[in-house]
Amino acid sequence: MRGDWTSGLELKILAEGGNAHTLFWVGCTGALVERNVEATLSMTRVLKAAGVDFGVLGDAETCCGDPARRAGYEFQFQIMAEENIDLFKSHDIKEIITSCPHCYNTIKNEYPRYGGDFKVVHYTQFIADLIRQGTLNLTEELNSILTYHDPCYLGRYNSLYLEPRRILQAIPKAELEEMERSRNKSFCCGGGGGLMWIEEQPGTTKINHMRIEDVLKTGAETVVTACPYCLQMFEEGIEHKGIKDSLRARDLVELVEAAMNRS
């Protein structure tokens, strides 16, 4: 099922053979979870609209190993890292664009120990550069009050605070209202560190429900993030509170696609 999302998209799929300088690493969530596949498709359309020459691994892509390492399964992580590094090298990949901050952190900061020295960028960095260079023009108005949630592995772990905000500032009529806990003081969505797969203890408040309260204080109509885990956690929190009519969760790349100049 991992490559199903590529159907009919006319992509360079490396599982079918060939090499690519630039790889779009989709990640497990972006390939397998229906809601996050929507963001993956947006990302693909943005890259193609900007004329970026890239490939995807399709069915050959596997997990980066982050969940295994965070949950303490170190041996499994090392196997995954070494196999992925060999796979990247077999397709002569030099640059890797990731959607997931967990994948970004793992491939950028942890793979080099196992011989995986690649240029790794998160899509917010890549798109911010496309906008700065004039390769990607955002001209469609949004007319919405937004708040941006800093994913842990983009923000506190890798200090990527400016790029997502520069993208939002480039969208006409997008009004950004910051949460009190933002940037290096951002509050976790509750999905990282293996918590996505761990049940909450009875009598406790879920972390994502606490973060939704931060969102509501801004008066925003849309909470924007750049992490598939965060997107899932926000949507669950919004559903739990019964506020789907007044608050939406969107991946930043979905807003980029909506704002693109299609002429």
Secondary structure by P-SEA (a helix, b strand, c coil): cccccccccccccccccccccccccccccccccaaaaaaaaaaaaaaaaaccccccccccccccaaaaaaacaaaaaaaaaaaaaaaaaaacccbbbbccaaaaaaacccccccccccccccaaaaaaaaaaaccccccccccbbbbbbbccccccccccccaaaaaaaacccbbbbbccccccccccccccccccccccccccccaaaaaaaaaaaacccbbbbccaaaaaaaaaaaaaacccccbbbbcaaaaaaaacccc
